[in-house]
Amino acid sequence: MANIKSAKKRILVTQTRTARNKAIRSGVKTAVKKVEAAAAAGDKAAAAAELKNATSVIEKACSKGVYHKNNAARKISRLAKLVNGVA
């Protein structure tokens, strides 16, 4: 356990940020699963709607620093490709 005041603070701040990042990542995963489920069902309209929502969630996570911009772009690109392939 840390004895120095600044080290104690760093532990608390790290826990807070970890919890926040985990919540944001979880939201992204949920949004991605919704897009994939709609695409698997073959519902192009629903998949497109979910893609719009997922794109927003991923971009927000990127702006908060949870994901690197290239990682976010890759996720969005893959989802868009999936939705465009739905008949």
C-alpha positions as CSV (number, residue, x, y, z in Angstrom):
1,M,0.0,0.0,0.0
2,A,1.2,3.5,-0.8
3,N,2.4,5.7,2.0
4,I,2.9,9.0,0.1
5,K,-0.1,11.2,-0.3
6,S,0.3,11.7,-4.1
7,A,0.7,8.0,-4.6
8,K,-2.6,7.4,-2.7
9,K,-4.3,10.0,-4.9
10,R,-2.9,8.3,-8.1
11,I,-4.4,5.0,-7.0
12,L,-7.9,6.6,-6.5
13,V,-7.7,8.5,-9.8
14,T,-6.6,5.3,-11.6
15,Q,-9.6,3.4,-10.2
16,T,-12.0,6.1,-11.2
17,R,-10.6,6.3,-14.7
18,T,-10.6,2.5,-15.1
19,A,-14.2,2.3,-14.1
20,R,-15.2,5.0,-16.5
21,N,-13.2,3.5,-19.4
22,K,-14.7,0.1,-18.7
23,A,-18.2,1.5,-18.8
24,I,-17.6,3.2,-22.1
25,R,-16.0,0.1,-23.6
26,S,-19.0,-1.9,-22.5
27,G,-21.3,0.5,-24.2
28,V,-19.3,0.2,-27.4
29,K,-19.5,-3.6,-27.3
30,T,-23.2,-3.5,-26.7
31,A,-23.7,-1.1,-29.7
32,V,-21.6,-3.4,-31.9
33,K,-23.5,-6.5,-30.9
34,K,-26.8,-4.8,-31.8
35,V,-25.5,-4.0,-35.3
36,E,-24.2,-7.5,-35.8
37,A,-27.5,-9.0,-34.6
38,A,-29.6,-6.8,-36.9
39,A,-27.2,-7.7,-39.8
40,A,-27.4,-11.4,-39.0
41,A,-31.2,-11.2,-39.0
42,G,-31.0,-9.7,-42.5
43,D,-32.9,-6.5,-41.5
44,K,-31.0,-3.8,-43.5
45,A,-33.1,-0.9,-42.1
46,A,-32.6,-1.9,-38.5
47,A,-28.9,-2.6,-39.1
48,A,-28.5,0.9,-40.7
49,A,-30.2,2.5,-37.7
50,E,-28.1,0.6,-35.3
51,L,-24.9,1.4,-37.3
52,K,-25.7,5.1,-36.9
53,N,-26.0,4.7,-33.1
54,A,-22.9,2.6,-32.9
55,T,-20.9,5.1,-34.9
56,S,-21.9,7.8,-32.5
57,V,-21.0,5.7,-29.5
58,I,-17.6,4.7,-30.9
59,E,-16.8,8.3,-32.0
60,K,-17.7,9.5,-28.5
61,A,-15.4,6.9,-26.9
62,C,-12.6,8.0,-29.2
63,S,-13.0,11.6,-28.3
64,K,-12.8,10.7,-24.6
65,G,-9.5,8.9,-25.2
66,V,-10.8,5.4,-24.5
67,Y,-10.0,4.3,-28.1
68,H,-7.2,5.4,-30.4
69,K,-8.6,7.2,-33.5
70,N,-7.4,4.4,-35.9
71,N,-9.0,1.7,-33.7
72,A,-12.3,3.6,-33.7
73,A,-12.1,4.1,-37.5
74,R,-11.4,0.4,-38.0
75,K,-14.4,-0.6,-35.9
76,I,-16.7,1.8,-37.7
77,S,-15.4,0.7,-41.1
78,R,-15.9,-3.0,-40.3
79,L,-19.5,-2.4,-39.1
80,A,-20.3,-0.3,-42.2
81,K,-18.9,-3.0,-44.5
82,L,-21.0,-5.6,-42.6
83,V,-24.2,-3.5,-43.0
84,N,-23.5,-2.8,-46.7
85,G,-23.2,-6.5,-47.3
86,V,-26.7,-7.2,-45.9
87,A,-29.1,-8.1,-48.7
